[in-house]
């Protein structure tokens, strides 16, 4: 399995990636549904969730720990 071949986490930032992956997936789903239903608000929420789960929250956690 690919995850088993990855090196162990080291340094101060040690957390499970599962919540980030789930938030990313929900953001993708919302963005896709927004495009299907032509809802700009839903697309914007999806893009926001993707940005938060991949950039903002991990950086915030890395700098505050």
Buried (B, 14 or more C-beta within 10 A) or exposed (E): EEEEEEEEEEEEEEEEEEEBEEBBEBBBEBBEEBEEEEBEEBBEBBBBBBEBBBEEBBEEEEEEE
